[in-house]
Amino acid sequence: MMEKSHLIVITILIFFMNNVLIWYQLNGQLVWDFWKSWKGITVSLLMGVPITALFWYATKIGYVGFGNLWSVRFMGFATSMMTFPIMTWLYLGETLSIKTIITLLLSIIIMLLQLI
């Protein structure tokens, strides 16, 4: 079995990767015409299976790594709150308001709290 710290790192990486995939899955329709079509919806539906499997696995190893489910949940929340504004800014040009910047900072604090 891997060291707990390695499991935590893998959990965080899976959460970040999944949240990027989810951004494309749900918001691609706002950026590319393909995602607005039935083909895009089909791809989005098919993406749900590997995304779910990865979240399941991240929860499993995260629970072992952290030793509790609360930390896994907060880490999942923090990574999603860090990923979404950045992806939205990159693809849709939505500016980072002071509220969004504070939320990003709070997400980083939540993540750091789970790591101590």
WOLINVEN-V528379 format. One line per field, one symbol per residue. phi: phi as a letter, one per 20 degrees, with the letter a starting at -180 (. if undefined). psi: psi as a letter, one per 30 degrees, with the letter a starting at -180 (. if undefined). burial: I if it has 16 or more other C-alpha atoms within 10 Angstrom, else O. Layout:
# WOLINVEN-V528379
phi = ???
psi = ???
burial = ???
This chain:
# WOLINVEN-V528379
phi = .ffgffffffgfffgfffffgfgfgedgfedcfgfeeffffffgfffffffffffffffffffffenbegfffffffffffefgffffffedmffefffffffffffffgffffee
psi = klleeeeeeeeeeeeeeeeeeeeeeefeffekeefflfeeeeeeeefeeeeeeeeeeeeefeeeefglfeeeeeeeeeeefeeeeeeeeeefgkljleeeeeeeeeeeeeeeeff.
burial = OOOIOOIIOIIIOIIIIIIIIIIIIOIIIOOOOOIOOOOIIOOIOOOOOOIOOIIOOIIOIIIIIIOOOOIIOIIIIIIIIIIIIIIOOOOOOOOOOOOOOOIIOOIIOIIOOOOO
